[in-house]
Amino acid sequence: MTGLAQAQTKVDTSAGPMQISPIATGLDEPWAVGFLPDGAVIVTERAGRLLLLREGESAEIDGVPEVYAQGQGGLLDVMIPRDFEQSREVWLTYAAAVDGGAATAVGKGRLSDDGTTLEGFDMLFVGEGHSGGRHFGSRMVEAEDGSVFITTGDRGTGPDGMQAQDPETVEGSVIHLTRDGATATTIEGWRRGVYSIGHRNAQGAALGTDGALWLVEHGAQGGDELNRVEAGKNYGWPVISYGVNYNGNSIGEGQAQDGMEQPLHYWDPSIAPSGMIIYSGALVPDWAGDIFTGSLNTSFLSRLDPDTPAETGFAEERIEAAETARVRDVREAPDGSIWFVSVIEGAIYRLAPAEAG
């Protein structure tokens, strides 16, 4: 990985000119970033490396679990809990090799005082093994009470596979765990820990200002969704969808059905949303409460304004520059700037008002 680069790009937005500055370049398929209280940053690379970035320098962290780095699998999300200064916990999601193939897994370890090692890493959850390397989901969000939400994908079973509709399985669901890995939600007739069902492949998640979990998830050909997720609810996949299958055939039973939730916003054609924040407004007050997500099949950051309705849900602004190619993760930094990860560029960038530098 190279150190800090100096080139900067200015881009016009609805809130005025913004500056895109490189934070790190030369990364190998970065997947997620997390902020430590002392200003350092932790980065996951899909092939299995966990990096600590500090003042433009990077070092690899030892103690990472072995990952299944095939297809869309590998080392995926990272979450730094709010009590890190006391616990020094780092949570990871990853694809793990298990009986039957590969599965979404979640675990945590303690970052050593010198930042070189993830000590005592413990797998807290693992799904069921499936062949193939698609749809691991794998975003994490810390709830207000310190418990953790984890998304799982349907593992690519397609519109004919109904696992995402089965509350006794973990595929295509949201899992809810306590900080020690116990189940945090129990719903009668559902597998313990399953919080919601009917998700295809949620690769962006954030906590709303109301404390609720919000997701962006991939549709098939069209039908990407933004959902506000509640316990015990069914979000429809693969019975209802605003998209069609890749061969052009319709999916399931249409766009609505009793007992299944409607998205708050959908994209058609698909943008393959990934990464997500609900912005605080710290540096850009005009964007307070707005939803940002990346796009894995195009070249922009999507900003949705929940206060402005549109035909597909919310009004959208697309912020586009050379640096926004295939954005995998979006995070709000402690200073209120917006950081995003470009898979194509192998880089992490910072977006902030031009006058803020």
C-alpha positions as CSV (number, residue, x, y, z in Angstrom):
1,M,0.0,0.0,0.0
2,T,1.2,3.5,-0.8
3,G,1.1,6.3,1.6
4,L,-1.1,9.4,1.4
5,A,-1.4,10.8,-2.1
6,Q,-1.8,14.5,-2.7
7,A,-4.0,14.7,-5.7
8,Q,-7.5,16.1,-4.9
9,T,-10.7,16.4,-6.9
10,K,-13.4,19.0,-6.5
11,V,-17.0,18.0,-7.4
12,D,-20.2,20.1,-7.4
13,T,-23.1,18.9,-5.2
14,S,-26.4,20.1,-4.0
15,A,-24.7,21.4,-0.8
16,G,-21.9,23.2,-2.7
17,P,-18.5,22.2,-3.9
18,M,-16.9,19.2,-2.2
19,Q,-13.4,18.0,-2.2
20,I,-12.4,14.4,-2.6
21,S,-9.0,13.6,-1.0
22,P,-7.2,10.2,-1.1
23,I,-6.6,8.7,2.3
24,A,-4.9,5.5,1.2
25,T,-4.1,3.9,-2.2
26,G,-2.6,0.7,-3.5
27,L,-5.0,-1.5,-1.5
28,D,-6.0,-5.0,-2.7
29,E,-9.8,-5.2,-3.1
30,P,-10.6,-3.3,0.2
31,W,-14.0,-4.1,1.6
32,A,-14.6,-2.1,4.8
33,V,-13.1,0.5,7.1
34,G,-13.6,1.2,10.8
35,F,-12.3,4.2,13.0
36,L,-10.4,3.8,16.2
37,P,-10.7,6.5,18.9
38,D,-7.0,7.5,18.5
39,G,-7.4,8.4,14.8
40,A,-6.1,5.2,13.4
41,V,-8.2,3.3,10.8
42,I,-8.7,-0.5,10.4
43,V,-9.3,-1.8,6.8
44,T,-10.3,-5.2,5.6
45,E,-9.1,-6.6,2.3
46,R,-11.2,-9.4,0.8
47,A,-8.3,-11.8,0.3
48,G,-7.8,-11.9,4.1
49,R,-5.5,-9.1,5.2
50,L,-6.5,-6.8,8.1
51,L,-4.6,-3.5,8.1
52,L,-4.0,-0.7,10.6
53,L,-3.6,2.7,8.9
54,R,-2.0,5.5,11.0
55,E,-0.6,8.8,9.7
56,G,-0.3,7.5,6.1
57,E,1.5,4.3,7.0
58,S,0.0,0.8,7.1
59,A,0.8,-2.4,9.0
60,E,-0.8,-5.8,8.8
61,I,-2.6,-7.1,11.9
62,D,-2.0,-10.7,12.8
63,G,-4.5,-13.1,14.4
64,V,-7.1,-12.9,11.6
65,P,-9.2,-16.0,11.0
66,E,-8.7,-18.1,7.9
67,V,-11.2,-17.0,5.2
68,Y,-12.9,-18.5,2.2
69,A,-11.6,-16.0,-0.4
70,Q,-13.5,-17.3,-3.5
71,G,-16.2,-15.6,-5.5
72,Q,-17.7,-12.8,-3.3
73,G,-16.4,-14.5,-0.2
74,G,-13.4,-13.4,1.9
75,L,-12.7,-11.0,4.8
76,L,-15.6,-8.7,4.7
77,D,-17.0,-6.2,7.2
78,V,-15.3,-4.6,10.3
79,M,-17.0,-3.0,13.3
80,I,-15.4,-1.0,16.1
81,P,-17.8,-1.0,19.1
82,R,-18.4,2.3,20.9
83,D,-16.7,1.0,24.0
84,F,-13.5,0.2,22.2
85,E,-11.3,2.2,24.6
86,Q,-12.3,-0.2,27.4
87,S,-12.9,-3.4,25.5
88,R,-10.5,-3.1,22.5
89,E,-12.8,-5.4,20.6
90,V,-12.8,-5.6,16.8
91,W,-15.6,-7.5,15.2
92,L,-15.2,-9.1,11.7
93,T,-17.5,-10.8,9.3
94,Y,-16.1,-13.2,6.8
95,A,-16.8,-16.2,4.6
96,A,-15.7,-19.4,6.3
97,A,-15.1,-22.8,4.8
98,V,-17.5,-25.2,6.6
99,D,-19.2,-28.6,5.8
100,G,-21.2,-28.2,2.6
101,G,-19.1,-25.3,1.2
102,A,-18.9,-21.8,2.7
103,A,-21.0,-19.7,5.1
104,T,-21.2,-16.2,6.5
105,A,-19.3,-16.1,9.9
106,V,-18.9,-13.4,12.6
107,G,-16.3,-13.2,15.3
108,K,-14.4,-10.8,17.5
109,G,-10.9,-10.4,19.0
110,R,-9.0,-8.0,21.2
111,L,-6.7,-5.6,19.4
112,S,-3.3,-5.7,21.2
113,D,-2.1,-2.6,22.9
114,D,0.5,-2.1,20.2
115,G,-2.0,-2.6,17.4
116,T,-0.2,-5.5,15.8
117,T,-2.4,-8.5,16.7
118,L,-6.0,-9.5,17.1
119,E,-5.8,-11.6,20.2
120,G,-8.1,-14.5,21.2
121,F,-10.3,-14.3,18.1
122,D,-13.5,-16.1,18.7
123,M,-16.1,-17.2,16.1
124,L,-19.5,-16.2,17.5
125,F,-21.8,-17.2,14.7
126,V,-21.6,-19.1,11.5
127,G,-24.3,-19.9,8.9
128,E,-24.9,-23.1,7.1
129,G,-22.6,-24.3,4.3
130,H,-23.5,-23.8,0.7
131,S,-21.6,-24.4,-2.5
132,G,-20.6,-21.4,-4.6
133,G,-19.3,-18.0,-3.6
134,R,-22.3,-15.6,-3.9
135,H,-24.4,-13.5,-1.6
136,F,-22.7,-13.5,1.9
137,G,-24.4,-10.2,2.9
138,S,-22.1,-9.5,5.8
139,R,-22.7,-6.0,7.2
140,M,-22.7,-5.3,10.9
141,V,-24.3,-2.5,13.0
142,E,-24.1,-1.9,16.7
143,A,-27.5,-1.1,18.2
144,E,-28.1,1.5,20.8
145,D,-28.0,-1.1,23.6
146,G,-24.6,-2.5,22.3
147,S,-26.1,-5.6,20.7
148,V,-25.1,-6.3,17.1
149,F,-27.1,-6.7,13.9
150,I,-25.6,-8.9,11.1
151,T,-26.9,-9.3,7.6
152,T,-26.7,-12.6,5.7
153,G,-27.3,-13.1,2.0
154,D,-29.5,-15.8,0.4
155,R,-26.2,-17.5,-0.9
156,G,-27.3,-17.1,-4.5
157,T,-30.1,-19.6,-4.4
158,G,-32.1,-17.3,-6.9
159,P,-35.8,-16.6,-7.2
160,D,-36.6,-20.3,-7.1
161,G,-34.9,-20.8,-3.7
162,M,-37.1,-20.0,-0.8
163,Q,-34.5,-20.1,2.0
164,A,-34.8,-16.4,2.6
165,Q,-38.5,-17.1,3.4
166,D,-37.8,-19.7,6.0
167,P,-37.4,-18.3,9.5
168,E,-35.8,-21.5,10.7
169,T,-32.7,-20.8,8.5
170,V,-30.3,-17.9,8.7
171,E,-29.8,-17.3,4.9
172,G,-31.4,-14.1,3.6
173,S,-32.0,-12.7,7.1
174,V,-30.8,-10.3,9.8
175,I,-29.2,-11.9,12.8
176,H,-29.2,-10.2,16.2
177,L,-26.5,-11.1,18.8
178,T,-25.5,-9.8,22.2
179,R,-21.9,-8.7,22.7
180,D,-21.0,-12.1,24.0
181,G,-22.5,-13.8,21.0
182,A,-25.7,-15.0,22.5
183,T,-29.0,-14.5,20.7
184,A,-30.5,-11.1,21.3
185,T,-33.9,-11.6,19.7
186,T,-36.3,-14.5,20.1
187,I,-39.4,-14.7,17.9
188,E,-41.9,-17.5,18.3
189,G,-41.6,-20.1,15.5
190,W,-38.3,-18.6,14.3
191,R,-34.8,-19.8,14.7
192,R,-33.2,-18.0,17.7
193,G,-31.4,-14.9,16.8
194,V,-33.2,-14.4,13.5
195,Y,-34.5,-10.8,13.5
196,S,-36.0,-10.4,10.0
197,I,-36.3,-12.5,6.8
198,G,-36.9,-12.0,3.1
199,H,-33.6,-10.3,2.3
200,R,-31.6,-11.1,-0.9
201,N,-28.1,-9.7,-0.2
202,A,-27.9,-6.7,2.1
203,Q,-24.4,-5.1,1.7
204,G,-25.2,-1.8,3.5
205,A,-26.5,-1.2,6.9
206,A,-26.8,1.8,9.4
207,L,-28.6,2.8,12.5
208,G,-31.2,5.5,12.0
209,T,-31.7,8.5,14.3
210,D,-34.7,6.6,15.7
211,G,-32.5,3.7,16.7
212,A,-33.9,1.4,14.0
213,L,-31.9,-0.7,11.6
214,W,-31.8,0.4,7.9
215,L,-30.5,-1.7,5.1
216,V,-29.7,-1.4,1.4
217,E,-29.9,-4.7,-0.4
218,H,-29.3,-6.0,-3.9
219,G,-32.2,-7.0,-6.2
220,A,-31.7,-9.1,-9.2
221,Q,-32.0,-7.2,-12.5
222,G,-33.5,-4.1,-10.9
223,G,-35.2,-4.0,-7.6
224,D,-32.4,-2.9,-5.3
225,E,-34.1,-1.8,-2.0
226,L,-33.8,0.5,1.0
227,N,-35.6,-1.0,4.0
228,R,-36.2,0.1,7.6
229,V,-36.1,-3.2,9.4
230,E,-38.2,-4.3,12.3
231,A,-38.2,-7.5,14.3
232,G,-40.4,-10.3,13.0
233,K,-41.0,-8.7,9.6
234,N,-40.7,-10.3,6.2
235,Y,-39.1,-8.1,3.4
236,G,-40.3,-10.2,0.6
237,W,-37.5,-11.8,-1.3
238,P,-38.0,-13.9,-3.5
239,V,-41.8,-13.7,-3.4
240,I,-42.0,-9.9,-4.2
241,S,-39.6,-7.7,-6.1
242,Y,-39.4,-4.6,-8.2
243,G,-36.9,-6.3,-10.5
244,V,-36.9,-9.2,-12.9
245,N,-34.6,-12.2,-13.1
246,Y,-31.4,-12.0,-15.2
247,N,-33.1,-13.9,-18.0
248,G,-35.9,-11.4,-18.1
249,N,-38.5,-13.6,-16.4
250,S,-40.6,-12.2,-13.6
251,I,-39.8,-12.9,-10.0
252,G,-42.2,-14.5,-7.6
253,E,-45.7,-13.1,-7.3
254,G,-45.3,-9.4,-8.2
255,Q,-44.4,-6.3,-6.3
256,A,-46.7,-6.6,-3.2
257,Q,-48.3,-9.2,-1.0
258,D,-50.0,-9.3,2.3
259,G,-47.6,-9.9,5.2
260,M,-44.6,-8.6,3.3
261,E,-43.0,-5.2,3.7
262,Q,-42.6,-2.6,1.0
263,P,-39.2,-0.9,0.5
264,L,-38.9,2.8,1.3
265,H,-37.0,3.3,-1.9
266,Y,-36.0,1.0,-4.8
267,W,-33.7,1.3,-7.8
268,D,-34.6,0.1,-11.3
269,P,-32.3,-0.3,-13.1
270,S,-30.1,-1.7,-10.3
271,I,-27.1,0.2,-8.9
272,A,-25.9,-2.7,-6.7
273,P,-25.8,-0.6,-3.5
274,S,-23.1,-1.3,-1.0
275,G,-22.0,0.5,2.2
276,M,-24.4,2.9,3.9
277,I,-24.6,5.8,6.3
278,I,-27.4,8.0,7.6
279,Y,-25.5,11.3,7.8
280,S,-25.4,13.3,11.0
281,G,-25.0,16.7,9.3
282,A,-21.8,17.5,11.2
283,L,-19.9,19.1,8.3
284,V,-22.8,19.5,5.9
285,P,-26.0,20.5,7.7
286,D,-28.1,20.4,4.5
287,W,-27.5,16.6,4.4
288,A,-28.5,15.8,8.0
289,G,-30.6,12.7,8.0
290,D,-29.8,11.8,4.4
291,I,-28.9,8.3,3.3
292,F,-25.6,7.7,1.4
293,T,-24.7,4.4,-0.3
294,G,-22.2,3.3,-2.9
295,S,-22.8,1.6,-6.2
296,L,-20.9,-1.5,-7.2
297,N,-22.0,-1.5,-10.9
298,T,-21.7,2.2,-11.7
299,S,-19.6,5.2,-10.6
300,F,-21.3,7.4,-8.0
301,L,-22.3,7.9,-4.4
302,S,-26.1,7.9,-4.1
303,R,-27.6,10.5,-1.7
304,L,-31.3,9.9,-0.8
305,D,-33.3,12.7,0.8
306,P,-36.1,11.1,3.0
307,D,-37.8,14.5,3.3
308,T,-38.4,14.7,-0.5
309,P,-40.7,12.0,-2.0
310,A,-40.1,10.6,-5.5
311,E,-41.7,8.0,-7.7
312,T,-39.3,5.3,-6.5
313,G,-39.4,6.5,-2.8
314,F,-37.0,9.3,-2.1
315,A,-35.3,12.0,-4.2
316,E,-31.8,11.0,-5.2
317,E,-28.6,12.9,-6.0
318,R,-25.7,11.1,-7.6
319,I,-22.3,12.4,-6.7
320,E,-19.9,11.3,-9.4
321,A,-16.1,11.6,-10.0
322,A,-13.3,9.4,-11.2
323,E,-12.8,8.3,-7.6
324,T,-16.3,7.0,-7.1
325,A,-15.9,4.0,-9.3
326,R,-17.4,0.8,-7.8
327,V,-17.8,2.0,-4.2
328,R,-17.9,-0.9,-1.7
329,D,-18.2,0.9,1.7
330,V,-19.3,4.3,2.9
331,R,-18.6,5.6,6.5
332,E,-19.0,8.8,8.4
333,A,-15.7,9.7,10.0
334,P,-15.5,11.2,13.6
335,D,-15.0,14.7,12.1
336,G,-18.2,14.5,10.0
337,S,-16.5,13.9,6.6
338,I,-17.7,11.0,4.4
339,W,-15.2,8.3,3.6
340,F,-15.7,5.8,0.9
341,V,-13.9,2.7,-0.5
342,S,-13.4,2.2,-4.2
343,V,-12.7,-1.4,-5.2
344,I,-11.6,-0.4,-8.7
345,E,-9.1,2.2,-7.5
346,G,-8.0,0.1,-4.5
347,A,-8.3,3.2,-2.4
348,I,-10.0,5.0,0.4
349,Y,-11.2,8.6,-0.1
350,R,-12.6,11.4,2.0
351,L,-15.4,13.7,0.9
352,A,-15.8,17.1,2.7
353,P,-16.8,20.7,1.9
354,A,-14.0,22.3,-0.2
355,E,-13.5,25.0,2.3
356,A,-13.1,22.4,5.1
357,G,-10.1,20.8,3.2
